Amino acid sequence: MSLEIPDYPFQGYIFDCDGTLVDSMPLHYVAWTEALKRHEAPFVFTEDDFYGNAGMKEQDVVRWLNQRHGSDLDPVSVDELKMKIFARRIPELQAIRQVAEFARSIHGRFPMAVASGSAEPTVRASLEVTGLIGLFPIIITPERVKHGKPAPDMFLLAAELMGVPPAECLVLEDGNSGLQAAKAAGMQTVFIPRSLR
């Protein structure tokens, strides 16, 4: 399968990180399952649950799981443990080749940003280990906005910092919440399927 970019004169490009630029989703899933197990979660966190909530802030995923399963896991402590487990695995990460190549091909010709549901240190470390950090002067994470994905806040902030109207931006995303956020921001999208990895 190949990456197909719409034929439109976009003025700016916004990339999700996990599952779009960096093939990190399998490692995130391992970190999630281990963190939930150590917190004695009374349910199984399935791959469908995981991919269905891709792009959401970790603590919001824990709140969703609590609501769904009637549990009372602490979102902060699960998030912190999950991030520690994932951080140890960051050196294993690889770039998603076609998306990384596209980003390199437009670097210096168009404004570009990353808008990710992960914490900023994780995003920066993931981009550094894959050699992509130098492409993205603008990195937007949930800490910088009031509402994370699926709200449009991160994408609208990225467009503002790039100096590009939202309607002239293309978002590359693998998660439903990110696609919803981009649509709410009035931006066109390219879906990055798992088969592209």
Secondary structure as UniProt FT lines:
FT   STRAND          12..15
FT   TURN            19..21
FT   HELIX           25..38
FT   TURN            39..40
FT   HELIX           47..52
FT   TURN            53..55
FT   HELIX           58..69
FT   HELIX           75..89
FT   HELIX           90..92
FT   HELIX           97..106
FT   TURN            108..109
FT   STRAND          112..115
FT   HELIX           120..129
FT   TURN            130..131
FT   HELIX           133..135
FT   STRAND          138..140
FT   HELIX           142..144
FT   TURN            149..150
FT   HELIX           153..162
FT   HELIX           166..168
FT   STRAND          169..173
FT   HELIX           176..184
FT   TURN            185..186
FT   STRAND          188..191
FT   HELIX           194..196
//
